[in-house]
Amino acid sequence: MADETLAAMAAASALSGSELMYCTQAGADSKVTPAQLLAYVEGAMVVGSGAIATSQASIGTSAALIVAARTGAAGTGRIAATLYNEGTVTVFFGPSGVTTSTGMPLPAGASATINTTAAIYGISTIASQTIGVMETF
């Protein structure tokens, strides 16, 4: 069966993790197991630290920082920020320089989760609007 083509082979049943499969590594023929492939894929995935942080920001009629940028080495930066509008009117959020015309609206009592490591700014048509923030890392 060594000369059989891949298309002519029978399909495998559920894998146990110890089967041997063919691969090419650094230009040489090699063997690999499903367990080795799984370990490689899991190691390549960027997963956060599991930590959270909460804060609040007061937003007025000029663009203001809601939450700072949080970058870091793989697995240490912010995964997402959830914003909750505790105020009485819509707050608009986006990048630095956000306006009520360019920002994403966040109505009073609503929340939004943004998957980003970037800084998030906000602006409102009325002063003293509170935005609650929960960051996941």
C-alpha positions as CSV (number, residue, x, y, z in Angstrom):
1,M,0.0,0.0,0.0
2,A,3.0,2.3,0.1
3,D,2.3,3.4,-3.5
4,E,-1.4,4.0,-3.0
5,T,-2.6,7.6,-3.7
6,L,-4.3,9.6,-1.0
7,A,-7.5,9.7,-2.9
8,A,-7.6,5.9,-3.1
9,M,-7.2,5.4,0.7
10,A,-10.1,4.7,3.0
11,A,-11.3,7.5,5.2
12,A,-10.1,7.3,8.8
13,S,-12.6,6.9,11.7
14,A,-12.4,9.0,14.8
15,L,-8.8,9.7,15.8
16,S,-7.3,8.7,19.1
17,G,-4.3,11.0,19.0
18,S,-1.6,8.4,18.5
19,E,-2.0,7.7,14.8
20,L,0.9,8.6,12.6
21,M,0.5,11.0,9.7
22,Y,2.9,12.2,7.1
23,C,4.3,15.8,7.1
24,T,7.2,17.7,5.7
25,Q,9.3,19.6,8.2
26,A,12.3,21.7,7.2
27,G,12.3,20.0,3.8
28,A,12.5,16.5,5.3
29,D,9.8,13.8,5.4
30,S,8.6,13.3,9.0
31,K,5.8,11.8,11.0
32,V,3.4,13.6,13.3
33,T,0.5,12.5,15.5
34,P,-2.9,14.3,15.9
35,A,-1.9,14.9,19.5
36,Q,1.2,16.8,18.3
37,L,-0.9,18.8,15.9
38,L,-3.4,19.7,18.7
39,A,-0.6,20.9,21.0
40,Y,0.8,23.1,18.2
41,V,-2.6,24.6,17.4
42,E,-3.4,25.3,21.1
43,G,0.1,26.8,21.6
44,A,-0.5,29.1,18.6
45,M,-3.8,30.4,19.9
46,V,-3.6,33.7,21.7
47,V,-5.7,33.5,24.8
48,G,-5.9,36.2,27.4
49,S,-4.8,36.0,31.0
50,G,-8.4,35.6,32.3
51,A,-8.2,38.9,34.2
52,I,-10.7,41.7,34.2
53,A,-10.6,45.3,35.2
54,T,-13.5,47.8,35.7
55,S,-13.5,51.6,35.6
56,Q,-15.8,54.5,34.9
57,A,-15.4,57.5,32.6
58,S,-17.2,60.8,32.7
59,I,-18.1,61.9,29.2
60,G,-19.2,65.4,28.1
61,T,-19.5,67.6,25.1
62,S,-15.8,67.2,24.0
63,A,-14.2,64.0,23.0
64,A,-12.8,62.3,26.1
65,L,-10.9,59.1,26.8
66,I,-13.2,56.2,28.0
67,V,-10.5,53.6,28.2
68,A,-6.7,53.7,27.3
69,A,-5.1,51.4,24.7
70,R,-4.0,48.1,26.2
71,T,-1.5,46.3,24.0
72,G,1.0,43.7,25.1
73,A,2.8,40.5,24.2
74,A,0.5,37.7,22.9
75,G,-1.8,36.7,25.7
76,T,-1.3,39.9,27.8
77,G,-3.1,42.7,26.0
78,R,-6.8,43.5,26.3
79,I,-9.1,41.1,24.5
80,A,-12.3,43.3,24.7
81,A,-13.8,46.2,26.4
82,T,-17.5,46.3,27.4
83,L,-19.0,49.8,27.7
84,Y,-22.2,50.4,29.6
85,N,-24.0,53.8,29.3
86,E,-25.1,54.7,32.9
87,G,-26.0,58.2,31.7
88,T,-29.4,59.7,30.6
89,V,-28.6,60.3,26.9
90,T,-26.8,58.6,24.0
91,V,-23.0,58.7,24.1
92,F,-21.1,58.2,20.9
93,F,-17.8,56.2,21.0
94,G,-14.9,55.7,18.6
95,P,-11.3,56.7,18.0
96,S,-9.6,59.9,19.1
97,G,-11.4,62.9,17.7
98,V,-14.8,61.1,17.7
99,T,-17.9,63.4,17.2
100,T,-21.6,62.9,17.6
101,S,-21.7,62.5,13.8
102,T,-18.9,60.0,13.4
103,G,-19.2,57.9,16.6
104,M,-21.1,54.7,17.3
105,P,-24.2,55.5,19.3
106,L,-24.6,53.9,22.7
107,P,-28.0,54.8,24.0
108,A,-28.7,55.3,27.7
109,G,-28.9,51.9,29.5
110,A,-27.3,50.0,26.6
111,S,-24.0,48.2,26.5
112,A,-21.5,47.3,23.7
113,T,-18.5,45.0,23.6
114,I,-15.6,46.0,21.4
115,N,-12.9,43.5,20.6
116,T,-9.9,45.8,20.4
117,T,-6.7,46.8,22.1
118,A,-7.0,50.4,20.9
119,A,-8.0,53.4,23.0
120,I,-11.7,54.2,23.0
121,Y,-13.1,57.8,23.2
122,G,-16.5,59.1,23.8
123,I,-18.6,62.3,23.4
124,S,-22.2,63.3,24.3
125,T,-24.6,66.2,23.7
126,I,-24.9,66.7,27.5
127,A,-22.1,66.9,30.1
128,S,-21.5,64.4,32.9
129,Q,-22.6,61.2,31.3
130,T,-21.0,58.1,33.0
131,I,-19.7,55.1,31.0
132,G,-19.0,52.0,33.0
133,V,-16.1,49.9,31.5
134,M,-15.2,46.2,32.0
135,E,-12.0,45.1,30.2
136,T,-11.1,41.5,29.7
137,F,-7.4,40.5,29.3
